[in-house]
Amino acid sequence: MVSKPRAERLRSWLARYGFLLVLAAGIGYWYFRYMVVHEIAWSDQAVITPDGRHLPAEEALQFPCVVHFYASWCGPCVAELPKLSGFAASHRHIRIYLITDDSAEKAQRVSEAFGLDVLRADDLDDFGVHTIPVTYFYDKRHEQVMATQGAVAWDNHSATQPIENLFSQ
């Protein structure tokens, strides 16, 4: 049997399996861009308060806090709002903010319906938030200590115990 030259073997392999390399690269890009929760540089961001003022995010937020990004068109986001509201009502010592890029009217309705502080942003991408819901947890030094991607079981004590422990210190 005559062996093929190395370059020919490589071309043959790439022709057969090269699409897998492209697919893996695409999946890796998608995962790190959209699924990995990134830290937010609050000093670079601005939010819109319920009265329409644009404020630096660090000025609008009181730390320690929970910052929850959501949108009214997101099914899991809307489904978890009643549970988040119940968690907030039973944990008044934990400051919880919702940030959305919805209209002022929609944000106001959510704030009134669930009794939560809702801030608006022009674009959630500016915060590095590409998928929602996503929740960030900050200590009094403004440092991110925990983050979750996806809906949180706010009504499940075993799921929220780490959050309670975080804010009881």
Rosetta constraint file for C-alpha pairs under 8 A:
AtomPair CA 4 CA 8 HARMONIC 6.28 0.50
AtomPair CA 4 CA 9 HARMONIC 6.17 0.50
AtomPair CA 5 CA 9 HARMONIC 6.38 0.50
AtomPair CA 6 CA 10 HARMONIC 6.24 0.50
AtomPair CA 7 CA 11 HARMONIC 6.21 0.50
AtomPair CA 8 CA 12 HARMONIC 6.11 0.50
AtomPair CA 9 CA 13 HARMONIC 6.11 0.50
AtomPair CA 10 CA 14 HARMONIC 6.10 0.50
AtomPair CA 11 CA 15 HARMONIC 6.04 0.50
AtomPair CA 12 CA 16 HARMONIC 6.39 0.50
AtomPair CA 13 CA 17 HARMONIC 5.86 0.50
AtomPair CA 13 CA 18 HARMONIC 7.24 0.50
AtomPair CA 14 CA 18 HARMONIC 4.28 0.50
AtomPair CA 14 CA 19 HARMONIC 7.83 0.50
AtomPair CA 15 CA 19 HARMONIC 7.94 0.50
AtomPair CA 17 CA 21 HARMONIC 7.18 0.50
AtomPair CA 18 CA 22 HARMONIC 6.58 0.50
AtomPair CA 19 CA 23 HARMONIC 6.01 0.50
AtomPair CA 20 CA 24 HARMONIC 5.98 0.50
AtomPair CA 21 CA 25 HARMONIC 6.15 0.50
AtomPair CA 22 CA 26 HARMONIC 6.17 0.50
AtomPair CA 23 CA 27 HARMONIC 6.17 0.50
AtomPair CA 24 CA 28 HARMONIC 6.07 0.50
AtomPair CA 25 CA 29 HARMONIC 6.15 0.50
AtomPair CA 26 CA 30 HARMONIC 6.13 0.50
AtomPair CA 27 CA 31 HARMONIC 5.99 0.50
AtomPair CA 28 CA 32 HARMONIC 6.24 0.50
AtomPair CA 29 CA 33 HARMONIC 5.94 0.50
AtomPair CA 30 CA 34 HARMONIC 5.72 0.50
AtomPair CA 30 CA 35 HARMONIC 7.33 0.50
AtomPair CA 31 CA 35 HARMONIC 4.95 0.50
AtomPair CA 31 CA 36 HARMONIC 6.51 0.50
AtomPair CA 32 CA 36 HARMONIC 5.19 0.50
AtomPair CA 33 CA 130 HARMONIC 7.59 0.50
AtomPair CA 34 CA 129 HARMONIC 7.85 0.50
AtomPair CA 34 CA 130 HARMONIC 5.49 0.50
AtomPair CA 34 CA 131 HARMONIC 6.07 0.50
AtomPair CA 35 CA 131 HARMONIC 7.21 0.50
AtomPair CA 35 CA 149 HARMONIC 7.37 0.50
AtomPair CA 36 CA 149 HARMONIC 7.94 0.50
AtomPair CA 37 CA 129 HARMONIC 7.84 0.50
AtomPair CA 37 CA 134 HARMONIC 7.85 0.50
AtomPair CA 37 CA 147 HARMONIC 6.79 0.50
AtomPair CA 37 CA 148 HARMONIC 7.29 0.50
AtomPair CA 37 CA 149 HARMONIC 6.71 0.50
AtomPair CA 38 CA 128 HARMONIC 6.73 0.50
AtomPair CA 38 CA 129 HARMONIC 7.90 0.50
AtomPair CA 39 CA 144 HARMONIC 6.97 0.50
AtomPair CA 40 CA 127 HARMONIC 6.06 0.50
AtomPair CA 40 CA 128 HARMONIC 6.84 0.50
AtomPair CA 41 CA 45 HARMONIC 7.09 0.50
AtomPair CA 41 CA 127 HARMONIC 7.74 0.50
AtomPair CA 42 CA 46 HARMONIC 7.99 0.50
AtomPair CA 42 CA 56 HARMONIC 7.73 0.50
AtomPair CA 42 CA 57 HARMONIC 5.69 0.50
AtomPair CA 42 CA 58 HARMONIC 5.70 0.50
AtomPair CA 43 CA 56 HARMONIC 6.77 0.50
AtomPair CA 43 CA 57 HARMONIC 6.71 0.50
AtomPair CA 43 CA 58 HARMONIC 5.99 0.50
AtomPair CA 44 CA 56 HARMONIC 7.50 0.50
AtomPair CA 44 CA 57 HARMONIC 7.92 0.50
AtomPair CA 45 CA 56 HARMONIC 5.88 0.50
AtomPair CA 45 CA 57 HARMONIC 5.54 0.50
AtomPair CA 45 CA 126 HARMONIC 7.36 0.50
AtomPair CA 45 CA 127 HARMONIC 6.91 0.50
AtomPair CA 46 CA 54 HARMONIC 6.33 0.50
AtomPair CA 46 CA 55 HARMONIC 5.36 0.50
AtomPair CA 46 CA 56 HARMONIC 4.28 0.50
AtomPair CA 46 CA 57 HARMONIC 4.89 0.50
AtomPair CA 46 CA 121 HARMONIC 7.07 0.50
AtomPair CA 47 CA 54 HARMONIC 5.66 0.50
AtomPair CA 47 CA 55 HARMONIC 5.51 0.50
AtomPair CA 47 CA 56 HARMONIC 6.30 0.50
AtomPair CA 47 CA 57 HARMONIC 5.52 0.50
AtomPair CA 47 CA 60 HARMONIC 7.43 0.50
AtomPair CA 47 CA 119 HARMONIC 6.27 0.50
AtomPair CA 47 CA 120 HARMONIC 5.62 0.50
AtomPair CA 47 CA 121 HARMONIC 4.99 0.50
AtomPair CA 47 CA 122 HARMONIC 7.70 0.50
AtomPair CA 48 CA 52 HARMONIC 5.70 0.50
AtomPair CA 48 CA 53 HARMONIC 5.46 0.50
AtomPair CA 48 CA 54 HARMONIC 4.57 0.50
AtomPair CA 48 CA 55 HARMONIC 6.33 0.50
AtomPair CA 48 CA 119 HARMONIC 5.74 0.50
AtomPair CA 48 CA 120 HARMONIC 4.83 0.50
AtomPair CA 48 CA 121 HARMONIC 5.91 0.50
AtomPair CA 49 CA 53 HARMONIC 5.31 0.50
AtomPair CA 49 CA 54 HARMONIC 6.51 0.50
AtomPair CA 49 CA 55 HARMONIC 7.29 0.50
AtomPair CA 49 CA 60 HARMONIC 7.71 0.50
AtomPair CA 49 CA 118 HARMONIC 7.74 0.50
AtomPair CA 49 CA 119 HARMONIC 5.29 0.50
AtomPair CA 49 CA 120 HARMONIC 6.59 0.50
AtomPair CA 50 CA 104 HARMONIC 7.35 0.50
AtomPair CA 50 CA 108 HARMONIC 7.11 0.50
AtomPair CA 50 CA 118 HARMONIC 7.17 0.50
AtomPair CA 50 CA 119 HARMONIC 6.45 0.50
AtomPair CA 50 CA 120 HARMONIC 7.78 0.50
AtomPair CA 55 CA 59 HARMONIC 6.54 0.50
AtomPair CA 55 CA 60 HARMONIC 6.22 0.50
AtomPair CA 56 CA 60 HARMONIC 6.46 0.50
AtomPair CA 57 CA 61 HARMONIC 6.10 0.50
AtomPair CA 58 CA 62 HARMONIC 7.68 0.50
AtomPair CA 61 CA 65 HARMONIC 7.72 0.50
AtomPair CA 61 CA 97 HARMONIC 7.84 0.50
AtomPair CA 62 CA 95 HARMONIC 7.34 0.50
AtomPair CA 63 CA 95 HARMONIC 7.60 0.50
AtomPair CA 63 CA 138 HARMONIC 6.66 0.50
AtomPair CA 63 CA 139 HARMONIC 6.26 0.50
AtomPair CA 63 CA 140 HARMONIC 4.86 0.50
AtomPair CA 63 CA 141 HARMONIC 7.32 0.50
AtomPair CA 63 CA 142 HARMONIC 6.14 0.50
AtomPair CA 64 CA 94 HARMONIC 7.52 0.50
AtomPair CA 64 CA 95 HARMONIC 6.93 0.50
AtomPair CA 64 CA 137 HARMONIC 7.80 0.50
AtomPair CA 64 CA 138 HARMONIC 5.30 0.50
AtomPair CA 64 CA 139 HARMONIC 4.35 0.50
AtomPair CA 64 CA 140 HARMONIC 4.28 0.50
AtomPair CA 64 CA 141 HARMONIC 7.51 0.50
AtomPair CA 64 CA 142 HARMONIC 6.88 0.50
AtomPair CA 64 CA 167 HARMONIC 7.63 0.50
AtomPair CA 65 CA 94 HARMONIC 6.19 0.50
AtomPair CA 65 CA 95 HARMONIC 4.71 0.50
AtomPair CA 65 CA 96 HARMONIC 5.71 0.50
AtomPair CA 65 CA 97 HARMONIC 7.44 0.50
AtomPair CA 65 CA 137 HARMONIC 6.10 0.50
AtomPair CA 65 CA 138 HARMONIC 5.36 0.50
AtomPair CA 65 CA 139 HARMONIC 6.76 0.50
AtomPair CA 65 CA 140 HARMONIC 7.89 0.50
AtomPair CA 66 CA 94 HARMONIC 7.34 0.50
AtomPair CA 66 CA 95 HARMONIC 6.22 0.50
AtomPair CA 66 CA 96 HARMONIC 4.70 0.50
AtomPair CA 66 CA 97 HARMONIC 6.17 0.50
AtomPair CA 66 CA 135 HARMONIC 6.96 0.50
AtomPair CA 66 CA 136 HARMONIC 5.78 0.50
AtomPair CA 66 CA 137 HARMONIC 4.65 0.50
AtomPair CA 66 CA 138 HARMONIC 6.32 0.50
AtomPair CA 67 CA 96 HARMONIC 6.02 0.50
AtomPair CA 67 CA 97 HARMONIC 4.89 0.50
AtomPair CA 67 CA 98 HARMONIC 5.89 0.50
AtomPair CA 67 CA 99 HARMONIC 7.12 0.50
AtomPair CA 67 CA 135 HARMONIC 5.65 0.50
AtomPair CA 67 CA 136 HARMONIC 5.14 0.50
AtomPair CA 67 CA 137 HARMONIC 6.43 0.50
AtomPair CA 68 CA 96 HARMONIC 7.50 0.50
AtomPair CA 68 CA 97 HARMONIC 6.10 0.50
AtomPair CA 68 CA 98 HARMONIC 4.74 0.50
AtomPair CA 68 CA 99 HARMONIC 6.15 0.50
AtomPair CA 68 CA 133 HARMONIC 7.15 0.50
AtomPair CA 68 CA 134 HARMONIC 5.95 0.50
AtomPair CA 68 CA 135 HARMONIC 4.32 0.50
AtomPair CA 68 CA 136 HARMONIC 6.40 0.50
AtomPair CA 69 CA 98 HARMONIC 5.72 0.50
AtomPair CA 69 CA 99 HARMONIC 4.82 0.50
AtomPair CA 69 CA 100 HARMONIC 5.89 0.50
AtomPair CA 69 CA 129 HARMONIC 7.87 0.50
AtomPair CA 69 CA 132 HARMONIC 6.40 0.50
AtomPair CA 69 CA 133 HARMONIC 5.64 0.50
AtomPair CA 69 CA 134 HARMONIC 5.43 0.50
AtomPair CA 69 CA 135 HARMONIC 6.24 0.50
AtomPair CA 70 CA 74 HARMONIC 7.20 0.50
AtomPair CA 70 CA 77 HARMONIC 5.55 0.50
AtomPair CA 70 CA 78 HARMONIC 7.90 0.50
AtomPair CA 70 CA 98 HARMONIC 6.95 0.50
AtomPair CA 70 CA 99 HARMONIC 6.41 0.50
AtomPair CA 70 CA 100 HARMONIC 5.40 0.50
AtomPair CA 70 CA 132 HARMONIC 5.77 0.50
AtomPair CA 70 CA 133 HARMONIC 5.10 0.50
AtomPair CA 70 CA 134 HARMONIC 7.24 0.50
AtomPair CA 71 CA 77 HARMONIC 6.50 0.50
AtomPair CA 71 CA 78 HARMONIC 7.56 0.50
AtomPair CA 71 CA 100 HARMONIC 5.54 0.50
AtomPair CA 71 CA 101 HARMONIC 6.79 0.50
AtomPair CA 71 CA 102 HARMONIC 6.26 0.50
AtomPair CA 71 CA 132 HARMONIC 7.53 0.50
AtomPair CA 71 CA 133 HARMONIC 7.84 0.50
AtomPair CA 72 CA 77 HARMONIC 7.15 0.50
AtomPair CA 72 CA 78 HARMONIC 6.21 0.50
AtomPair CA 72 CA 102 HARMONIC 6.87 0.50
AtomPair CA 72 CA 106 HARMONIC 7.50 0.50
AtomPair CA 73 CA 78 HARMONIC 7.75 0.50
AtomPair CA 74 CA 78 HARMONIC 6.29 0.50
AtomPair CA 74 CA 132 HARMONIC 7.50 0.50
AtomPair CA 74 CA 133 HARMONIC 7.89 0.50
AtomPair CA 75 CA 79 HARMONIC 6.10 0.50
AtomPair CA 76 CA 80 HARMONIC 6.21 0.50
AtomPair CA 76 CA 133 HARMONIC 7.17 0.50
AtomPair CA 76 CA 150 HARMONIC 7.80 0.50
AtomPair CA 76 CA 151 HARMONIC 6.23 0.50
AtomPair CA 77 CA 81 HARMONIC 6.49 0.50
AtomPair CA 77 CA 132 HARMONIC 7.24 0.50
AtomPair CA 77 CA 133 HARMONIC 5.58 0.50
AtomPair CA 77 CA 151 HARMONIC 6.79 0.50
AtomPair CA 78 CA 82 HARMONIC 7.99 0.50
AtomPair CA 80 CA 84 HARMONIC 6.07 0.50
AtomPair CA 80 CA 151 HARMONIC 6.54 0.50
AtomPair CA 80 CA 152 HARMONIC 7.28 0.50
AtomPair CA 80 CA 153 HARMONIC 7.65 0.50
AtomPair CA 80 CA 154 HARMONIC 7.58 0.50
AtomPair CA 81 CA 85 HARMONIC 5.98 0.50
AtomPair CA 81 CA 114 HARMONIC 7.23 0.50
AtomPair CA 82 CA 86 HARMONIC 6.23 0.50
AtomPair CA 82 CA 114 HARMONIC 6.67 0.50
AtomPair CA 83 CA 87 HARMONIC 6.18 0.50
AtomPair CA 83 CA 153 HARMONIC 7.54 0.50
AtomPair CA 83 CA 154 HARMONIC 5.37 0.50
AtomPair CA 83 CA 155 HARMONIC 5.69 0.50
AtomPair CA 84 CA 88 HARMONIC 6.10 0.50
AtomPair CA 84 CA 154 HARMONIC 5.51 0.50
AtomPair CA 84 CA 155 HARMONIC 7.67 0.50
AtomPair CA 85 CA 89 HARMONIC 6.14 0.50
AtomPair CA 85 CA 114 HARMONIC 5.58 0.50
AtomPair CA 85 CA 115 HARMONIC 6.84 0.50
AtomPair CA 85 CA 116 HARMONIC 6.72 0.50
AtomPair CA 86 CA 90 HARMONIC 6.33 0.50
AtomPair CA 86 CA 154 HARMONIC 7.83 0.50
AtomPair CA 86 CA 155 HARMONIC 7.46 0.50
AtomPair CA 87 CA 91 HARMONIC 6.02 0.50
AtomPair CA 87 CA 154 HARMONIC 5.94 0.50
AtomPair CA 87 CA 155 HARMONIC 6.67 0.50
AtomPair CA 88 CA 92 HARMONIC 5.89 0.50
AtomPair CA 88 CA 94 HARMONIC 7.14 0.50
AtomPair CA 88 CA 95 HARMONIC 7.90 0.50
AtomPair CA 88 CA 96 HARMONIC 6.94 0.50
AtomPair CA 88 CA 116 HARMONIC 7.82 0.50
AtomPair CA 94 CA 167 HARMONIC 6.76 0.50
AtomPair CA 96 CA 116 HARMONIC 7.18 0.50
AtomPair CA 96 CA 117 HARMONIC 6.92 0.50
AtomPair CA 97 CA 116 HARMONIC 6.87 0.50
AtomPair CA 97 CA 117 HARMONIC 5.14 0.50
AtomPair CA 97 CA 118 HARMONIC 5.95 0.50
AtomPair CA 97 CA 119 HARMONIC 7.12 0.50
AtomPair CA 98 CA 116 HARMONIC 7.21 0.50
AtomPair CA 98 CA 117 HARMONIC 6.14 0.50
AtomPair CA 98 CA 118 HARMONIC 4.68 0.50
AtomPair CA 98 CA 119 HARMONIC 6.07 0.50
AtomPair CA 99 CA 118 HARMONIC 5.81 0.50
AtomPair CA 99 CA 119 HARMONIC 4.83 0.50
AtomPair CA 99 CA 120 HARMONIC 5.35 0.50
AtomPair CA 99 CA 121 HARMONIC 6.74 0.50
AtomPair CA 100 CA 107 HARMONIC 7.30 0.50
AtomPair CA 100 CA 118 HARMONIC 7.45 0.50
AtomPair CA 100 CA 119 HARMONIC 6.57 0.50
AtomPair CA 100 CA 120 HARMONIC 4.94 0.50
AtomPair CA 100 CA 121 HARMONIC 5.99 0.50
AtomPair CA 100 CA 124 HARMONIC 7.16 0.50
AtomPair CA 101 CA 120 HARMONIC 5.47 0.50
AtomPair CA 101 CA 121 HARMONIC 4.99 0.50
AtomPair CA 101 CA 122 HARMONIC 5.71 0.50
AtomPair CA 101 CA 123 HARMONIC 5.80 0.50
AtomPair CA 101 CA 124 HARMONIC 6.34 0.50
AtomPair CA 102 CA 106 HARMONIC 6.15 0.50
AtomPair CA 102 CA 107 HARMONIC 6.24 0.50
AtomPair CA 102 CA 120 HARMONIC 7.00 0.50
AtomPair CA 103 CA 107 HARMONIC 6.24 0.50
AtomPair CA 103 CA 120 HARMONIC 7.93 0.50
AtomPair CA 104 CA 108 HARMONIC 6.04 0.50
AtomPair CA 104 CA 120 HARMONIC 7.37 0.50
AtomPair CA 105 CA 109 HARMONIC 6.26 0.50
AtomPair CA 106 CA 110 HARMONIC 6.32 0.50
AtomPair CA 107 CA 111 HARMONIC 6.18 0.50
AtomPair CA 107 CA 118 HARMONIC 6.19 0.50
AtomPair CA 107 CA 119 HARMONIC 7.50 0.50
AtomPair CA 107 CA 120 HARMONIC 7.29 0.50
AtomPair CA 108 CA 112 HARMONIC 6.15 0.50
AtomPair CA 108 CA 118 HARMONIC 7.35 0.50
AtomPair CA 109 CA 113 HARMONIC 5.92 0.50
AtomPair CA 110 CA 114 HARMONIC 5.94 0.50
AtomPair CA 110 CA 115 HARMONIC 7.76 0.50
AtomPair CA 110 CA 116 HARMONIC 7.61 0.50
AtomPair CA 110 CA 118 HARMONIC 7.53 0.50
AtomPair CA 111 CA 115 HARMONIC 5.23 0.50
AtomPair CA 111 CA 116 HARMONIC 5.02 0.50
AtomPair CA 111 CA 117 HARMONIC 6.03 0.50
AtomPair CA 111 CA 118 HARMONIC 5.74 0.50
AtomPair CA 112 CA 116 HARMONIC 7.43 0.50
AtomPair CA 123 CA 127 HARMONIC 7.72 0.50
AtomPair CA 124 CA 128 HARMONIC 6.79 0.50
AtomPair CA 124 CA 129 HARMONIC 5.41 0.50
AtomPair CA 124 CA 130 HARMONIC 7.04 0.50
AtomPair CA 125 CA 129 HARMONIC 5.09 0.50
AtomPair CA 125 CA 130 HARMONIC 5.75 0.50
AtomPair CA 129 CA 134 HARMONIC 7.66 0.50
AtomPair CA 132 CA 149 HARMONIC 7.24 0.50
AtomPair CA 132 CA 150 HARMONIC 6.46 0.50
AtomPair CA 133 CA 149 HARMONIC 6.43 0.50
AtomPair CA 133 CA 150 HARMONIC 5.00 0.50
AtomPair CA 133 CA 151 HARMONIC 5.96 0.50
AtomPair CA 134 CA 147 HARMONIC 7.42 0.50
AtomPair CA 134 CA 148 HARMONIC 5.77 0.50
AtomPair CA 134 CA 149 HARMONIC 4.58 0.50
AtomPair CA 134 CA 150 HARMONIC 5.61 0.50
AtomPair CA 134 CA 151 HARMONIC 7.34 0.50
AtomPair CA 135 CA 147 HARMONIC 5.58 0.50
AtomPair CA 135 CA 148 HARMONIC 5.25 0.50
AtomPair CA 135 CA 149 HARMONIC 6.59 0.50
AtomPair CA 135 CA 150 HARMONIC 7.95 0.50
AtomPair CA 136 CA 144 HARMONIC 6.84 0.50
AtomPair CA 136 CA 145 HARMONIC 7.94 0.50
AtomPair CA 136 CA 146 HARMONIC 6.09 0.50
AtomPair CA 136 CA 147 HARMONIC 4.39 0.50
AtomPair CA 136 CA 148 HARMONIC 6.62 0.50
AtomPair CA 137 CA 144 HARMONIC 5.74 0.50
AtomPair CA 137 CA 145 HARMONIC 5.79 0.50
AtomPair CA 137 CA 146 HARMONIC 5.11 0.50
AtomPair CA 137 CA 147 HARMONIC 5.96 0.50
AtomPair CA 138 CA 142 HARMONIC 5.62 0.50
AtomPair CA 138 CA 143 HARMONIC 5.34 0.50
AtomPair CA 138 CA 144 HARMONIC 4.49 0.50
AtomPair CA 138 CA 145 HARMONIC 5.64 0.50
AtomPair CA 138 CA 146 HARMONIC 7.25 0.50
AtomPair CA 139 CA 143 HARMONIC 5.58 0.50
AtomPair CA 139 CA 144 HARMONIC 6.63 0.50
AtomPair CA 139 CA 145 HARMONIC 6.64 0.50
AtomPair CA 139 CA 167 HARMONIC 7.76 0.50
AtomPair CA 148 CA 152 HARMONIC 7.62 0.50
AtomPair CA 152 CA 159 HARMONIC 7.72 0.50
AtomPair CA 153 CA 159 HARMONIC 6.22 0.50
AtomPair CA 153 CA 160 HARMONIC 7.33 0.50
AtomPair CA 154 CA 159 HARMONIC 7.18 0.50
AtomPair CA 154 CA 160 HARMONIC 6.22 0.50
AtomPair CA 155 CA 160 HARMONIC 7.73 0.50
AtomPair CA 156 CA 160 HARMONIC 6.32 0.50
AtomPair CA 157 CA 161 HARMONIC 5.78 0.50
AtomPair CA 158 CA 162 HARMONIC 7.95 0.50
AtomPair CA 160 CA 164 HARMONIC 6.26 0.50
AtomPair CA 161 CA 165 HARMONIC 6.08 0.50
AtomPair CA 162 CA 166 HARMONIC 6.04 0.50
AtomPair CA 163 CA 167 HARMONIC 6.47 0.50
AtomPair CA 164 CA 168 HARMONIC 6.09 0.50
AtomPair CA 165 CA 169 HARMONIC 6.74 0.50
